[in-house]
């Protein structure tokens, strides 16, 4: 009888231990509570190659925003899975598929380039995954479905702005166009041409080159023979460097207007070949005095992008955080509705999406290359 009582006592102690252990698990001691669950988010950007500087800068900005938020959204820890979209449709498709089908993410920052975002659009829409870009600007983004968002003004805003600036401010009446063959440049080209001609300007010639072209002499010779006052040239940085150097080489004495991608890195590579040319950029109102130094420190790049895409990348994280916390859930259908209703005053300016998830407002600055320096006009 005593033995039975002893056995019963041991069993009761063991049972109590099991209950305590279970209580610890249910109360989160082993990371199972909502507060300590990990939310994985995807990232698709050009992280390598000549456009890798932009992707690395965007990555640094998003990580800076996450750090400012204690790496948490709605009380849950956030982790990123980074994929290199390489600024082209095929690599971006592979990256989006991997993030959605293998990693099961429901939020993706990116792509950066329009070709990346457009490639990922069918994937995210089919799976109700939210993608939010800080750099994609093709007008085609208006027609890709409800789960794709971009903070960067679409090219029809910038193409129209550039046409009006060139015609009304620079007093240029005839131009040539040299456009790279990608989704972003196509949008810039079409809206610029339509707007410039509507103002009364004349487009003498339209030429195209491959993305990241190493030789555009044939196109430049045709432009030289057409004798325009200015060349509107939507080009990524690799082709832009080629364009400036080869224009100087063949004696093409004309100024270029290059939207977005004429940055300090390009000017450094081409020297005085870019003097007198112009670029337009989406206006950014920097509200964090430490932002530029943080991005340079985190990337290890002195020429990191600190004014074009990375401030909007910072804001993209903060907008997702705000929308999730307003919704009280990570459910993408509910968060999508919150994003569409959100009016956000961020690091780089104010944002309001239209019903297609694209910006409803846009403002720009113009910079001119003077003595191998970009100077705001």
ZIJO-V866266 format. One record per residue. N is the residue number from 1. PHI is phi in whole degrees, 0 to 359 (NA if undefined). OMEGA is omega in degrees with one decimal (none if undefined). Layout:
BEGIN
N;PHI;OMEGA + N;PHI;OMEGA
END
This chain:
BEGIN
1;NA;178.0 + 2;298;179.2 + 3;299;-179.9 + 4;296;177.9 + 5;295;179.3 + 6;296;178.8 + 7;298;179.6 + 8;298;179.3 + 9;296;178.4 + 10;298;-179.9 + 11;296;179.3 + 12;295;178.1 + 13;296;179.3 + 14;298;179.3 + 15;297;178.0 + 16;298;178.7 + 17;297;179.0 + 18;297;179.6 + 19;295;177.6 + 20;296;178.6 + 21;301;179.2 + 22;297;178.8 + 23;296;178.0 + 24;299;-179.7 + 25;296;-176.6 + 26;292;178.8 + 27;270;170.2 + 28;99;-179.6 + 29;299;-179.2 + 30;245;170.7 + 31;78;-177.5 + 32;255;177.2 + 33;283;179.6 + 34;301;-175.4 + 35;296;-174.3 + 36;252;175.3 + 37;292;-179.7 + 38;261;175.6 + 39;256;179.4 + 40;269;179.3 + 41;235;-177.2 + 42;268;-175.3 + 43;208;177.7 + 44;234;-177.6 + 45;209;170.0 + 46;285;-177.8 + 47;263;179.8 + 48;225;178.8 + 49;79;-174.1 + 50;291;176.3 + 51;264;-179.0 + 52;298;178.4 + 53;302;-179.8 + 54;291;179.3 + 55;297;178.8 + 56;294;178.1 + 57;292;177.8 + 58;296;177.1 + 59;302;-179.5 + 60;299;-178.5 + 61;293;179.8 + 62;292;177.3 + 63;294;176.5 + 64;297;177.7 + 65;296;179.1 + 66;295;178.1 + 67;297;177.7 + 68;298;-179.2 + 69;262;-179.3 + 70;61;179.5 + 71;58;-179.3 + 72;225;170.1 + 73;231;-179.9 + 74;54;178.2 + 75;81;-178.1 + 76;251;-177.8 + 77;290;-178.8 + 78;251;171.7 + 79;231;-178.7 + 80;253;171.0 + 81;244;-172.5 + 82;262;177.3 + 83;230;-178.4 + 84;269;178.5 + 85;278;174.2 + 86;56;176.1 + 87;59;174.2 + 88;215;-172.2 + 89;297;-175.3 + 90;292;179.9 + 91;295;178.3 + 92;293;176.9 + 93;302;178.5 + 94;300;-178.2 + 95;294;179.5 + 96;296;179.0 + 97;300;-179.3 + 98;297;-178.5 + 99;296;-176.1 + 100;279;-171.7 + 101;274;-177.7 + 102;262;-175.5 + 103;272;176.5 + 104;59;177.9 + 105;283;177.6 + 106;244;178.6 + 107;222;180.0 + 108;228;172.8 + 109;270;-176.8 + 110;130;-3.7 + 111;291;174.5 + 112;268;178.2 + 113;281;178.9 + 114;301;-179.1 + 115;297;177.2 + 116;292;-176.0 + 117;294;178.9 + 118;296;178.5 + 119;293;-178.2 + 120;279;-173.5 + 121;304;-179.7 + 122;299;-178.1 + 123;289;-177.2 + 124;289;179.2 + 125;293;-179.5 + 126;295;-176.0 + 127;251;-179.3 + 128;53;175.2 + 129;257;178.8 + 130;272;170.0 + 131;246;-179.9 + 132;225;-173.8 + 133;251;175.3 + 134;253;-175.9 + 135;221;-176.4 + 136;285;-171.9 + 137;218;179.0 + 138;295;175.6 + 139;302;177.5 + 140;296;179.5 + 141;294;176.7 + 142;290;-171.1 + 143;236;-172.5 + 144;250;177.4 + 145;117;-166.2 + 146;276;-176.5 + 147;255;179.9 + 148;253;179.0 + 149;235;171.5 + 150;221;178.2 + 151;269;-175.9 + 152;275;179.2 + 153;304;-177.0 + 154;288;-172.0 + 155;297;179.7 + 156;290;169.8 + 157;295;-173.9 + 158;288;178.0 + 159;299;177.8 + 160;292;178.5 + 161;300;-179.0 + 162;298;179.6 + 163;299;-178.8 + 164;292;179.8 + 165;293;-177.9 + 166;295;-176.7 + 167;283;-172.3 + 168;271;-176.3 + 169;266;-180.0 + 170;278;178.2 + 171;61;177.9 + 172;271;-175.7 + 173;248;175.9 + 174;222;-174.3 + 175;222;165.7 + 176;243;177.3 + 177;239;172.3 + 178;236;-172.1 + 179;243;174.8 + 180;290;-177.7 + 181;267;172.5 + 182;205;-173.7 + 183;297;-179.7 + 184;296;-177.2 + 185;297;178.2 + 186;299;178.5 + 187;297;178.0 + 188;299;-177.3 + 189;301;-173.7 + 190;295;-179.2 + 191;289;177.7 + 192;299;-177.9 + 193;299;179.7 + 194;300;-176.6 + 195;288;-177.8 + 196;293;178.5 + 197;291;177.7 + 198;295;178.3 + 199;283;-177.3 + 200;111;178.1 + 201;283;-178.4 + 202;238;174.6 + 203;263;-173.7 + 204;285;-171.5 + 205;198;173.3 + 206;236;178.8 + 207;237;-179.9 + 208;230;174.3 + 209;221;179.0 + 210;293;175.1 + 211;295;-179.5 + 212;59;-177.4 + 213;294;176.7 + 214;257;179.5 + 215;210;176.8 + 216;233;-176.4 + 217;300;-177.8 + 218;301;179.2 + 219;293;-178.3 + 220;293;177.5 + 221;295;176.7 + 222;298;178.8 + 223;295;178.9 + 224;300;179.7 + 225;292;179.2 + 226;283;174.9 + 227;59;176.7 + 228;282;174.4 + 229;283;-175.6 + 230;203;177.2 + 231;244;172.8 + 232;274;-168.1 + 233;227;172.2 + 234;286;-175.5 + 235;221;166.7 + 236;288;-167.7 + 237;296;-178.3 + 238;298;179.7 + 239;294;-179.7 + 240;294;176.2 + 241;300;177.0 + 242;303;-177.5 + 243;300;-178.6 + 244;297;-177.1 + 245;293;-178.0 + 246;283;173.7 + 247;297;177.7 + 248;295;-178.0 + 249;298;-178.0 + 250;267;177.5 + 251;76;177.3 + 252;278;-176.2 + 253;267;-179.2 + 254;214;178.6 + 255;269;-178.2 + 256;246;169.9 + 257;243;-172.8 + 258;243;-179.1 + 259;294;169.6 + 260;71;-162.3 + 261;263;172.7 + 262;278;-176.8 + 263;243;-176.6 + 264;298;179.1 + 265;295;177.2 + 266;295;-177.6 + 267;299;179.1 + 268;297;-177.7 + 269;286;-173.9 + 270;257;178.1 + 271;61;-174.9 + 272;285;179.7 + 273;295;-178.8 + 274;263;-176.9 + 275;305;179.0 + 276;91;-179.6 + 277;271;-172.3 + 278;233;171.4 + 279;216;175.0 + 280;244;179.0 + 281;218;174.6 + 282;299;-176.7 + 283;291;177.6 + 284;235;178.2 + 285;256;-173.7 + 286;282;-177.7 + 287;251;179.0 + 288;242;-177.1 + 289;296;-178.7 + 290;264;-170.7 + 291;299;-175.9 + 292;299;-179.0 + 293;294;178.4 + 294;295;-178.7 + 295;293;177.6 + 296;295;-179.9 + 297;294;-176.0 + 298;289;179.0 + 299;272;-173.3 + 300;72;-177.1 + 301;244;177.3 + 302;291;-179.1 + 303;263;178.7 + 304;301;176.1 + 305;286;179.7 + 306;240;-173.6 + 307;230;-172.2 + 308;257;-174.6 + 309;262;-173.6 + 310;296;176.3 + 311;298;178.2 + 312;289;175.5 + 313;295;174.9 + 314;304;-179.3 + 315;295;-179.4 + 316;296;177.0 + 317;296;-178.2 + 318;294;177.7 + 319;289;175.2 + 320;297;178.7 + 321;302;-178.9 + 322;296;-178.0 + 323;295;178.6 + 324;297;-177.2 + 325;289;174.0 + 326;294;-180.0 + 327;284;-177.6 + 328;74;-176.6 + 329;199;173.5 + 330;268;178.4 + 331;305;-170.6 + 332;292;177.5 + 333;295;179.4 + 334;286;179.9 + 335;292;176.7 + 336;302;179.2 + 337;296;177.8 + 338;295;178.7 + 339;298;-179.4 + 340;294;179.8 + 341;269;-170.4 + 342;286;167.4 + 343;248;-168.6 + 344;241;176.9 + 345;255;-169.4 + 346;251;-179.1 + 347;300;-172.9 + 348;256;-179.8 + 349;144;-178.7 + 350;254;-176.1 + 351;227;170.5 + 352;210;179.5 + 353;277;167.4 + 354;276;-175.0 + 355;293;178.3 + 356;265;179.9 + 357;81;178.4 + 358;245;-176.5 + 359;297;178.4 + 360;264;178.7 + 361;224;178.8 + 362;204;172.5 + 363;216;-172.0 + 364;226;167.5 + 365;241;174.8 + 366;242;174.4 + 367;241;176.4 + 368;242;177.2 + 369;276;179.7 + 370;235;-178.1 + 371;50;175.7 + 372;64;175.4 + 373;228;176.2 + 374;277;-175.9 + 375;237;179.6 + 376;293;-177.5 + 377;267;none
END
